[in-house]
Amino acid sequence: PDPKGINLRLLARALRTLTGLGSSCLPWAVFIDFLSCPQKGPNGEDRSEAEAELFKRALADMMAWYAHPKLLTLKLTQLPPNYPAGFAF
């Protein structure tokens, strides 16, 4: 969750920097796992049966986004200031 767009602005800044390094002719893709895969509810509610199946199918191929030798992975390693400390899962 990024209701204030703080993480999105960080990502946009990083992508502007990377595309300005002379590699802008290459194909680019952005995969944000939290947004791309169904998550549990904010209070730890289970996924629906359909969501659980989609999540399971995504997990089978998701490592390609993290482990492929020609991909660059960016990680957000902390929550923005004044955000909740986390979620109750």
C-alpha distances in whole Angstrom, upper triangle without the diagonal:
4,6,9,9,10,9,10,13,14,14,16,18,19,20,22,24,24,25,28,30,32,30,29,31,29,27,23,20,17,15,11,12,8,8,12,13,13,11,12,11,10,13,14,16,17,17,19,22,22,18,19,22,20,18,21,22,20,20,24,23,20,22,24,20,21,25,26,29,28,24,22,19,17,15,12,14,13,10,11,14,13,10,11,12,11,11,14,15
4,6,5,7,6,7,10,11,12,14,16,17,18,20,21,22,24,26,27,30,28,27,30,28,26,23,20,16,16,12,14,11,10,14,16,16,14,16,15,13,17,18,19,21,20,23,26,25,21,23,25,23,21,24,25,22,23,26,25,22,24,25,21,22,26,27,29,28,24,22,19,16,15,12,14,12,9,9,12,12,9,11,13,13,14,17,18
4,6,8,9,10,12,14,15,16,18,19,20,22,24,25,26,28,30,32,31,29,32,31,29,25,23,19,19,15,17,14,13,17,18,18,16,17,16,14,17,19,20,22,21,24,27,26,23,25,27,25,23,27,28,25,26,29,28,25,27,28,25,25,29,31,33,32,28,26,23,20,18,16,17,15,12,11,13,12,10,12,15,14,15,18,20
4,6,8,9,10,12,13,14,16,18,19,20,22,24,25,26,28,31,30,28,31,31,29,25,23,20,20,17,19,16,15,19,21,21,20,21,19,17,20,22,24,26,25,27,31,29,26,28,30,28,26,30,30,27,28,32,30,27,29,30,26,26,30,31,33,32,28,26,23,20,18,15,17,15,12,10,11,11,10,13,16,16,17,21,23
4,6,5,6,9,10,10,12,14,15,16,18,20,21,22,25,27,26,24,27,27,25,21,20,16,17,14,16,15,14,17,19,20,19,21,20,18,22,23,25,26,25,27,30,29,25,27,29,26,25,28,29,25,26,30,28,25,26,27,23,24,27,28,30,28,25,22,20,17,16,13,16,14,12,10,12,13,12,15,17,17,19,22,24
4,5,5,6,9,10,11,13,14,16,17,19,20,21,23,26,26,24,27,27,25,22,20,17,17,15,17,15,15,18,21,21,20,22,21,19,22,24,26,27,26,29,32,31,27,29,31,28,26,29,30,26,27,30,28,25,26,27,23,23,26,28,29,28,24,21,19,15,14,11,13,12,9,7,9,11,10,14,16,16,18,22,23
4,5,5,6,9,10,11,12,14,15,17,18,20,22,24,23,22,25,24,23,19,17,14,14,11,14,12,12,16,18,19,18,20,20,18,22,22,24,25,25,27,30,28,25,26,28,25,23,26,27,23,23,26,25,21,22,23,19,19,23,24,25,24,20,18,15,12,10,8,11,10,8,8,11,13,11,14,15,15,17,21,22
4,5,5,6,9,10,10,12,14,15,16,18,20,23,21,20,23,22,20,17,15,12,13,10,14,13,12,15,17,19,19,21,21,20,23,24,26,26,25,27,30,28,25,26,28,25,23,26,26,23,24,26,24,21,22,23,19,19,23,24,25,23,20,17,15,12,12,10,14,14,12,11,14,16,15,17,19,18,20,23,24
4,5,5,6,9,10,10,12,14,15,16,19,21,21,19,23,22,21,18,17,14,15,14,17,16,16,18,21,23,22,25,25,23,26,27,29,30,29,31,34,32,28,30,32,28,27,30,30,26,27,30,28,24,25,25,21,22,25,26,26,25,21,18,17,14,14,12,15,14,13,11,14,16,16,19,20,20,22,26,27
4,5,5,6,9,10,11,12,14,16,17,20,20,19,22,21,21,17,16,14,15,13,16,16,16,18,21,23,22,25,25,23,27,27,29,30,29,32,34,32,29,30,31,28,26,29,29,25,26,28,26,23,23,23,20,19,22,23,24,22,19,16,14,11,11,9,12,12,12,10,13,16,15,19,19,19,22,25,26
4,5,5,6,9,10,10,12,14,16,18,17,16,19,18,17,13,13,10,11,10,14,14,14,16,19,21,21,24,24,23,27,27,28,29,27,30,32,30,27,28,29,26,24,27,26,23,23,26,23,20,20,20,16,17,20,20,21,19,16,13,11,8,9,9,12,13,13,13,16,19,18,20,21,20,22,26,26
4,5,5,6,9,10,10,12,15,17,16,14,18,17,16,13,13,11,13,13,16,17,16,18,21,23,23,26,27,26,29,30,31,31,30,32,34,32,29,30,31,28,26,29,29,25,26,28,25,22,23,22,19,19,22,22,23,21,17,15,14,12,13,13,16,17,17,15,18,21,20,23,24,23,25,29,29
4,5,5,6,9,10,11,13,16,16,15,18,18,18,15,15,14,16,16,19,19,19,21,24,26,26,29,29,28,31,32,34,34,33,35,37,35,32,33,34,31,29,32,31,28,28,30,28,25,25,24,20,21,23,23,23,21,18,15,15,12,14,13,16,17,17,15,18,21,21,24,24,25,27,30,31
4,5,5,6,9,10,11,14,14,13,17,16,16,13,13,12,14,14,17,18,18,20,23,25,25,28,29,28,31,31,33,33,32,34,36,34,31,32,33,29,28,30,29,26,26,28,25,22,22,21,18,17,20,20,20,18,15,12,11,9,11,11,14,16,17,16,19,22,21,24,24,24,26,30,30
4,5,5,6,8,10,12,11,10,13,13,13,10,10,9,13,13,17,18,18,19,22,25,25,28,29,29,32,32,34,33,32,34,35,33,30,31,32,28,27,29,28,24,25,27,24,21,21,20,16,17,19,19,19,16,13,11,11,10,13,14,17,19,19,19,22,25,24,26,27,26,28,31,31
4,6,5,6,9,11,11,10,13,14,14,12,13,13,16,17,20,22,21,22,25,28,28,32,32,32,35,35,37,37,35,37,39,36,33,35,35,32,30,33,32,28,29,31,27,25,25,24,20,21,23,22,22,19,17,14,15,13,16,16,20,21,22,20,23,26,25,28,29,29,31,34,34
4,6,5,7,10,10,10,14,14,15,13,15,15,18,18,22,23,23,24,27,30,30,33,34,33,36,36,38,38,37,39,40,38,35,36,37,33,32,34,33,29,30,31,28,25,25,24,20,20,22,22,21,18,16,13,14,13,16,16,19,21,22,21,23,27,26,29,29,29,31,35,35
4,5,5,8,8,8,12,11,12,10,12,13,16,17,20,22,22,22,25,29,29,32,34,33,36,36,37,37,35,38,39,37,34,35,35,31,30,32,31,27,27,29,25,23,22,21,17,18,19,18,17,14,13,10,12,11,15,16,19,21,23,22,25,28,27,30,30,30,32,35,35
4,5,7,6,5,9,9,10,9,12,13,16,18,21,23,23,23,26,29,30,34,35,34,38,38,39,39,36,38,40,37,34,35,35,32,31,33,31,28,29,30,26,24,24,22,19,20,21,19,19,15,14,12,14,14,17,19,22,24,25,24,28,31,30,32,33,32,34,37,37
4,6,7,7,10,12,14,13,16,16,20,21,25,27,26,26,30,33,33,37,38,37,41,40,42,42,40,42,43,41,38,39,39,35,34,36,35,31,32,33,30,27,27,25,22,23,24,23,21,18,17,15,17,16,20,21,24,26,27,26,28,32,31,34,34,34,36,40,39
4,6,7,10,11,14,13,16,17,20,22,25,27,27,27,30,34,34,38,39,38,42,41,43,43,41,43,44,42,39,40,40,36,35,36,35,31,32,33,29,27,26,24,22,22,23,21,19,16,16,14,16,16,20,21,24,26,28,27,30,33,32,35,35,35,37,40,40
4,6,8,9,12,13,16,18,22,24,27,29,29,28,32,35,36,39,41,41,44,43,45,44,42,44,45,42,40,41,40,37,36,37,36,32,33,33,30,28,27,25,22,23,24,21,20,16,16,15,18,19,22,24,27,29,31,30,33,36,35,38,38,38,40,43,42
4,5,6,9,10,13,15,19,21,24,27,26,25,29,32,33,37,39,38,42,41,42,41,39,41,42,39,36,37,37,33,33,34,32,29,29,30,26,25,24,21,19,20,20,18,17,13,13,13,16,17,20,23,26,28,30,29,33,36,34,37,37,36,38,41,40
4,5,8,8,12,14,18,20,23,26,25,24,28,31,32,36,37,37,41,40,41,41,38,40,41,38,35,37,36,32,32,34,32,28,29,30,26,25,25,22,19,21,22,20,19,15,14,14,17,17,21,23,26,28,29,29,32,35,34,36,36,36,37,40,40
4,7,9,13,15,19,22,25,28,26,25,29,32,34,37,39,39,43,42,43,42,39,41,41,38,36,37,36,33,32,34,32,29,30,30,26,25,25,22,20,22,23,20,19,15,15,16,19,20,23,26,29,31,32,32,35,38,37,39,39,38,39,43,42
4,6,10,13,16,19,22,25,24,23,26,29,31,35,37,37,41,40,40,39,36,38,38,35,33,34,33,30,29,31,28,25,26,26,23,22,22,18,17,19,19,16,15,11,12,13,16,17,21,24,27,29,31,31,34,37,35,37,38,36,37,40,39
4,7,10,13,17,19,22,21,19,23,26,28,32,34,35,38,37,37,36,33,35,35,32,30,31,30,26,26,28,25,22,24,24,20,19,19,16,14,17,18,15,15,11,11,12,15,17,20,22,26,28,29,30,33,36,34,36,36,34,35,38,37
4,7,10,13,16,19,18,16,20,23,25,29,30,31,34,33,34,33,30,32,33,30,27,28,28,24,24,25,23,20,22,22,18,17,18,15,12,15,16,14,15,11,10,10,12,13,17,19,22,25,25,26,30,32,30,32,32,30,31,34,33
4,7,10,13,15,14,13,16,20,21,25,27,28,31,30,30,29,27,28,29,26,24,25,24,21,20,22,20,17,18,19,16,14,15,13,10,13,15,13,15,12,10,10,11,12,15,17,20,23,23,24,28,30,28,29,30,28,28,31,30
4,6,10,12,11,10,14,17,18,22,24,24,28,27,27,27,24,26,27,24,22,23,23,19,18,20,19,15,17,18,15,13,14,13,9,12,15,14,16,14,10,10,9,10,12,14,17,19,20,21,24,26,24,26,26,24,25,28,26
4,6,9,8,7,10,14,15,19,21,21,25,23,24,23,21,23,23,21,18,19,19,16,15,17,16,12,13,15,12,10,12,11,8,10,13,13,16,15,11,11,9,10,11,13,16,18,19,20,24,26,23,24,24,22,22,25,23
4,6,6,6,9,12,12,16,17,18,21,20,21,21,18,21,22,20,17,18,19,15,14,16,16,12,13,16,14,11,13,13,10,11,15,16,18,17,14,13,10,10,10,11,14,15,15,17,21,22,19,20,20,18,18,21,20
4,5,5,6,9,10,13,15,16,19,18,19,18,16,18,19,18,14,15,16,13,10,13,13,9,10,13,12,8,11,12,9,10,14,15,18,18,15,14,11,11,11,12,14,16,16,18,22,23,20,20,20,17,17,19,17
4,6,6,8,7,10,12,13,16,15,16,15,14,16,18,17,13,14,16,13,11,14,15,12,12,16,15,12,14,16,13,14,17,19,22,22,18,17,14,13,12,11,13,14,14,16,19,20,17,17,17,14,13,16,15
4,6,7,8,12,13,14,17,16,17,16,14,16,18,16,13,15,16,13,11,15,15,12,14,17,16,13,16,17,14,16,19,20,23,23,19,18,16,15,14,14,16,17,16,17,21,21,18,18,19,16,16,18,17
4,7,9,13,15,16,19,18,18,17,14,16,17,15,11,13,14,10,9,13,12,9,11,14,13,10,14,14,12,14,17,18,22,21,18,18,15,15,15,16,18,19,19,21,24,25,21,22,22,19,18,21,19
4,6,10,12,15,17,15,15,13,11,13,14,12,8,9,10,7,6,9,10,7,9,12,12,10,13,15,13,15,18,19,23,23,20,20,17,17,16,17,19,20,19,22,25,25,22,21,22,18,17,19,16
4,7,9,12,14,12,12,10,7,9,11,10,6,7,10,7,6,10,11,9,11,14,15,13,16,18,17,18,21,23,26,26,23,23,20,20,19,19,21,21,20,22,25,25,21,21,21,18,15,17,15
4,6,9,11,9,9,8,7,10,12,12,8,9,12,10,8,11,13,12,12,16,17,14,17,20,18,19,22,24,27,27,24,24,20,20,18,17,18,19,17,20,23,22,19,17,18,14,12,13,11
4,7,8,6,5,5,5,9,12,13,9,9,13,13,10,13,16,15,15,18,20,18,20,23,21,22,25,27,30,31,28,27,24,23,20,19,20,20,18,21,23,22,19,17,17,13,10,10,8
4,5,5,5,7,7,10,13,14,11,12,16,15,14,16,19,18,18,22,23,21,23,26,24,25,28,30,33,34,30,29,26,25,22,21,21,20,18,20,22,21,17,15,16,13,9,10,9
4,6,7,10,11,14,17,18,15,16,19,19,17,19,22,20,21,24,25,23,25,27,25,25,29,31,34,34,31,29,26,24,21,19,20,18,16,18,19,17,14,12,13,10,7,8,8
4,6,9,12,14,18,19,16,17,20,20,18,21,24,22,22,26,27,25,27,30,28,28,31,33,36,37,33,32,29,27,24,22,22,20,18,20,21,19,16,13,14,11,7,6,7
4,6,9,12,15,17,14,14,17,18,15,17,21,20,19,23,24,22,24,27,26,25,28,31,34,35,32,31,27,26,23,22,21,20,19,21,23,21,18,15,15,11,8,6,5
4,7,9,12,14,12,12,16,16,15,17,20,19,19,23,24,23,25,28,27,27,30,32,36,36,33,32,29,28,25,24,24,23,22,24,26,24,21,18,18,15,11,10,8
4,6,9,11,9,8,12,13,12,13,16,17,17,20,22,20,23,26,25,25,28,30,34,35,32,31,28,28,25,25,25,25,23,26,28,27,23,21,21,17,14,12,10
4,6,8,5,5,9,10,9,11,14,14,14,17,19,18,21,24,23,24,26,28,32,33,30,30,26,26,24,24,25,25,23,26,28,28,24,22,22,18,15,15,12
4,5,5,6,9,10,10,12,14,15,16,19,21,20,23,25,25,26,29,31,34,35,32,32,29,29,28,27,28,28,27,29,32,31,27,25,26,22,19,18,16
4,5,5,6,9,10,11,12,14,15,17,20,20,23,25,25,26,29,30,34,34,32,33,30,31,29,29,30,31,30,32,35,34,30,28,29,25,22,21,18
4,5,5,6,9,10,11,12,14,16,18,18,22,23,23,25,27,28,32,32,30,31,28,29,28,28,30,30,29,32,34,34,30,29,29,26,23,22,20
4,5,5,6,9,10,10,12,15,16,16,19,21,20,22,25,26,30,30,27,28,25,26,24,25,26,27,25,28,31,30,26,25,26,22,19,19,17
4,5,5,6,9,10,11,13,15,15,18,20,20,21,24,25,29,30,27,28,25,26,24,25,26,27,26,29,31,31,27,26,26,22,19,19,16
4,5,5,6,9,10,11,13,14,17,19,20,21,23,24,28,29,27,28,25,27,26,27,28,29,28,31,34,34,30,29,29,25,22,22,19
4,5,5,6,9,10,12,12,15,17,17,19,21,22,26,26,24,25,23,24,23,24,26,27,26,29,32,32,28,28,28,24,22,22,20
4,5,5,6,9,11,10,13,15,15,16,19,20,24,25,22,23,20,21,20,21,22,24,24,26,29,30,26,25,25,21,19,19,16
4,5,5,7,10,10,13,15,16,17,18,20,24,25,23,24,22,23,22,23,24,26,26,29,32,33,29,28,27,23,21,21,18
4,6,5,7,9,12,13,14,16,18,19,22,23,21,23,21,23,22,24,26,27,28,30,34,34,31,30,29,26,24,25,21
4,5,6,6,9,11,11,13,15,16,20,20,18,19,17,19,19,21,22,24,25,27,31,31,28,27,27,23,22,23,20
4,5,5,7,10,11,12,13,15,19,20,18,19,17,18,18,20,21,23,24,27,30,31,27,27,26,22,21,22,19
4,6,8,9,11,13,13,14,18,19,18,20,18,21,20,23,24,26,27,30,34,35,31,30,29,26,25,25,22
4,6,6,8,10,11,11,15,16,14,17,15,18,19,21,23,25,27,29,33,34,31,30,30,26,26,27,24
4,5,6,7,9,10,14,15,13,14,12,15,15,17,19,22,23,25,29,30,27,27,26,23,23,24,21
4,5,5,6,8,11,13,11,13,11,14,14,17,18,21,23,26,30,31,28,28,27,24,24,25,23
4,5,5,5,9,10,9,11,11,14,15,19,20,23,25,28,31,33,30,30,29,27,27,28,26
4,6,6,10,10,7,9,8,11,12,15,17,20,22,24,28,30,27,28,27,24,25,27,25
4,6,9,10,7,8,6,9,10,14,15,19,21,23,27,29,26,27,25,23,24,26,24
4,6,9,8,9,9,12,13,17,18,22,24,26,30,32,30,30,28,26,27,29,26
4,6,6,8,10,13,15,19,21,24,26,28,32,35,32,33,31,29,30,32,30
4,6,8,10,14,16,20,22,25,28,30,33,36,34,34,33,31,32,34,32
4,7,10,13,16,20,22,25,28,29,33,36,33,35,34,32,33,35,33
4,6,10,13,16,19,22,24,26,29,32,30,31,30,28,29,32,30
4,7,10,13,16,19,21,22,26,29,27,28,27,26,27,30,29
4,7,10,12,16,18,19,23,26,24,25,24,22,24,27,25
4,7,9,13,15,16,19,22,20,22,21,20,22,25,24
4,6,9,11,13,17,19,17,19,18,16,18,21,21
4,6,8,10,13,16,14,15,14,14,16,19,19
4,7,10,13,15,13,14,13,12,15,18,18
4,7,9,11,10,11,10,10,13,17,17
4,7,8,6,8,8,8,12,15,17
4,6,6,9,10,11,14,18,20
4,6,9,10,12,15,19,21
4,7,9,11,14,17,20
4,6,8,11,14,17
4,5,8,11,14
4,7,10,12
4,7,9
4,6
4
